[in-house]
Amino acid sequence: MTVAPKQLANAVRALSMDAVQAANSGHPGMPMGMADAATVLFTQYLKFDPQAPKWADRDRFVLSAGHGSMLIYSLLHLTGYARPTMADIRNFRQLHSPCAGHPENFELAGVEATTGPLGSGFATAVGMAIAERHLNATFGDDLVDHRTWVIAGDGCLMEGINHEAVGLAGHLGLGRLIVLWDDNRITIDGSVDLSSSENVLGRYDASGWHTIACDGHDPADVARAIDAAIADPRPSLIACRTVIGYGAPNKQGTSATHGSPLGGDEVAAARAALGWDSAPFEIPADIAAAWAEAGARGAPVRAEWEKRLAAHAQGAEFTRRMEGRLPVNAAAAEHIQALLANPQKVATRKASENALEALTAAIPEMVGGSADLTGSNNTKTKIQQPLTAKDYSGRYIYYGIREFGMAAAMNGMALHGGVIPYGGTFLVFSDYCRPAIRLSALQRTRVVYVMTHDSIGLGEDGPTHQPIEHLMSLRVMPNLDVYRPADAVETAECWALSLEKADGPSLLALSRQNLPQVRTGADENLSAKGAYRLRGATAARKAVIVASGSEVEIALGVAERLEAAGIGADVVSMPCWSRFDAQTPEYRAEILPADVLKISIEAGTTIGWERYVGLDGLRFGIDGFGASAPAPALYEYFGLTPDAIAPKILAALGN
Amino acid sequence: MTVAPKQLANAVRALSMDAVQAANSGHPGMPMGMADAATVLFTQYLKFDPQAPKWADRDRFVLSAGHGSMLIYSLLHLTGYARPTMADIRNFRQLHSPCAGHPENFELAGVEATTGPLGSGFATAVGMAIAERHLNATFGDDLVDHRTWVIAGDGCLMEGINHEAVGLAGHLGLGRLIVLWDDNRITIDGSVDLSSSENVLGRYDASGWHTIACDGHDPADVARAIDAAIADPRPSLIACRTVIGYGAPNKQGTSATHGSPLGGDEVAAARAALGWDSAPFEIPADIAAAWAEAGARGAPVRAEWEKRLAAHAQGAEFTRRMEGRLPVNAAAAEHIQALLANPQKVATRKASENALEALTAAIPEMVGGSADLTGSNNTKTKIQQPLTAKDYSGRYIYYGIREFGMAAAMNGMALHGGVIPYGGTFLVFSDYCRPAIRLSALQRTRVVYVMTHDSIGLGEDGPTHQPIEHLMSLRVMPNLDVYRPADAVETAECWALSLEKADGPSLLALSRQNLPQVRTGADENLSAKGAYRLRGATAARKAVIVASGSEVEIALGVAERLEAAGIGADVVSMPCWSRFDAQTPEYRAEILPADVLKISIEAGTTIGWERYVGLDGLRFGIDGFGASAPAPALYEYFGLTPDAIAPKILAALGN
């Protein structure tokens, strides 16, 4: 290269400050501060090919400090990705530009993960690094041999999830994970000293990481640190000492550069200080050529890899997994037929385990785990061995008491590809990992959340552990399918649907308590419709009772009492709102007719059920917190029994 | 004392294993493992008086490992608290027993915090320790001079929130916070080695803590460690090396003792191993007497303190604050009158700041803060100085990028008493602190969450930062009042309501963008009703438009267009669902009449609005994720403008 690294980095700086200025919105400080280090990474180390952004053996790069999105947009453009174009960058933060405020992997092929919520990108990268090692252990060095790189800021490190991510990565010895920390000593509120006194490297040392510091503005020093990180078998944190907004002579080193445009005068001053003479959005030809050359490094490497893939005995299987195609299998169908032949009264968490036994045997890319509730979530199957630092081929991860870290890692595994992750905790602790669930939904990752102990039916652990608002609060999240199966058959159906959904997350809410098998036929997957008539009225229909999960049994008991009183009653099992909402108006009207009293029963908040029972319907549920007692006593206490509910329906019908 | 400490501890062990056995449910391992250390703490160090559980200057003790609830129930009973009685303990985990599965402060006066969700108790204790130092700085050693103690398990330390709590406590130098870590090397899934390789003490060292280890079964060694902790000016972590289920000869040291009854045989074997001859729920007289003596230590200390309080110049003010009575003040009312005289078009986050200027001046117990978004949340007022390790008298906390830690600390401050905490972040990051918000709601703490950037109206930051499902997901949480004010007047009203609510949390969802002042009169606090008619139809009423926050302006624009077409339309501003639901049926029917087309407009999920507009109503909102663009472009893109909405209403009305 004949162009000095500083000039390459200045191209990033100029694009960043100019795009933010044009948008009159954005974050110039981070891209300008980390331009030197990122230039070293992208020109000398990162393995990628802009012509094949999804090349399976590329290095993964995650900009965890997502607010500095102009950094990655600049790098992708300069290294030769088809998008973003310069026109895209000129449209930074405008409607329909792929250069959104924060990097979004559904907008740009070169963006590996949607970031912005602090700490999440880092924790997602841990999952990518797990997937890499797991697939390496399965398919060997010829097919899988890459690194995961992260640029993170102080916010990423201060967030709680960082502790979980660091602990998990250190424990699993993920030596191919290398984090460049933008150690600029500035947060939005001002100096880091305002809110933190932590010895960051000491903390990482204590968690089994390799740590090293460098001058983030000295390319040789950055390279020295990266070389040391690569050489060390532990995951690495590189503290890149930087000046936020580097190059802006009057504002650099202050929080003023963090989240606001520099302003026209300061942009001009920065041009002068950096010796950058080009007009906004113009890159001198020699610098553009040097960047393009750096971007072309990967093509021959990829060509060699393609040859190895073509010759590899497991090549087709590897490709299948990376493309996210399930193997042809009848595991779910056969399992359901066995249930119909031999009905089971089990908790749906146990039914889930039974389904998983069949599914994990048939689908080798399924990697399970639990946040330290393996025996309660019933997430581990006999075929699964632990995935450990000594043996990455295992398909079960003991995530520890790290719900959020688990969920973020699962996103990373799904984004990496080749793995279908699922993981368990109690439904009430969906709150702990909610930000990662949201990122599953936003990025449409194929992740399955196994959330057991889904109501007061868990009993004695009491209100801190009993979900009330959780089902509803998750149902309102876009793109997330929330399933609450009523029995073993529905549980198997919902598992099948969750795995088939390649373009988004699913969440299974499962009971702790035993439930009778209410389904006696299964010619088709009825859960796929979201809701269906489980039992038709025998007398003239005057009521339709809608329930989910453990309350379907209660609804059947209610219907029995109503029918005994001459009132015809349908029972509708509704395992999944979002799927029901996607059915035709005709089907929905057939299941929930307009002219009949409709009743909902669910052991959770009643707010929201007006959607199906209307303002004139009856809603049975729990609108306060739970209590500590055996489950049957709680159902009675909260009035969720056939004996308590049936008379109220009869009264509403004037009987 | 003539009774050996081991025998005192064995009383705790026996009660714990017997209660769990009787309930056939619960966690014996932790109480049995930590009985020795807890006995040292409660008999020699903890400052408390069972006759006055709410004595203001008592030490605070938080059982962060709340699953070991029998530990605290045993200790409270043995030291002489009125509750739990032995009958309560016999009814452990049964309906209506105050001895719930996890410790609940609303069930027992001696329980300082509701715990169970791992890590939360620890982080709550940090807030208690902050409140203690703040009040000490305000009222002096004579009135405020106590410690905060925590017993925590591996789960508490592994959770992400621990990092935030540890960072905050270390930064603020909370030397009166002492944590006893039950270092038993066991989690639910098995050995800690399964999921963690962390050097825990090293991590705490790196965060500015004092760390020390001891043999958790040697009372003298525990006392030595506690003495060292007291002597050190930093917050302390004491690693108590223990055996889980200590005393159960065949199961101790294994995860089998964690969350299940020991079983009759093992209970009998433990009795033999411990030399405990008494029948279940019987305590030998000498041991009971020794415990009672230990419990009586505090009475004379309290008597001295009561004398000092009575003589103290600030005694009345201190008592007022500790009792949670607001000072008599007209700050909110005067501020609202000023707004009516001089209407303001400002963002409601700015309106909140303006209200806070008046309120913080009038209410000295208000302590504000933000999770590193001070200038965006507008949470700091001119009167507030930073609360720092060098000056605890400050009333503003730079919480750092620690939303969850902030929320948990606010719970701790509110539980401590004498402080009314409020803190800010972006509404989308309510997800990060949701478990703590739930504990605010469950414990009914007076905490005010200031959540700004409450919709797509934040603009360019895009979907990762734009709340969609958040308002609804928070509204379904019991006991939480979610406010979304429409203008500066409503913002002031909602602030007044939030502060007046002594028995629970409030959350303010505030706009980034400017909003016109739509209220022209304020003889009463109309937000108190949750919803009210802001504008009455002038033509014959055929439509009622309900909206909240920034969409009220849009609703007014829609109504204008409808009226221009001869369609009478009410506009209802609905800042708070829960308050509206608490109104009389007559009021609700008056505001939302049955026989008129009802329309909701809110820049978030439409799921749930059927509650007010019915199945025949129209719901305008956003049921997918947002996008990155300037706010006006987004409102247009998502069809949330008067020009887009009015024609749809006209069409629905057949016009």
Interface residues (C-beta under 8 A of the other chain):
Chain A: A23 S25 G26 G66 R93 Q94 L95 H96 S97 A100 G101 H102 E104 T114 T115 G116 P117 L118 D154 G155 M158 E159 G160 I161 N162 H163 E164 G167 L168 G170 H171 T187 I188 D189 G190 L194 S195 S196 S197 E198 N199 V200 L201 G202 R203 D205 A206 S207 G208 S370 D372 L373 T374 G375 S376 P386 Y398 Y399 G400 I401 R402 E403 F404 G405 V428 F429 D431 Y432 R434 P435 R438 L439 A441 L442 G459 E460 D461 G462 P463 T464 H465 I468 E469 M472 S473 L474 R475 V476 M477 P478 N479 T605 I607 G608 E610 R611 G614 L615 D623 G624 F625 A627 S628 A629 P630 A633 L634 Y637
Chain B: A23 S25 G26 G66 R93 Q94 L95 H96 S97 A100 G101 H102 E104 T114 T115 G116 P117 L118 D154 G155 M158 E159 G160 I161 N162 H163 E164 G167 L168 G170 H171 T187 I188 D189 G190 L194 S195 S196 S197 E198 N199 V200 L201 G202 R203 D205 A206 S207 G208 S370 D372 L373 T374 G375 S376 P386 Y398 Y399 G400 I401 R402 E403 F404 G405 V428 F429 D431 Y432 R434 P435 R438 L439 A441 L442 G459 E460 D461 G462 P463 T464 H465 I468 E469 M472 S473 L474 R475 V476 M477 P478 N479 T605 I607 G608 E610 R611 G614 L615 D623 G624 F625 A627 S628 A629 P630 A633 L634 Y637
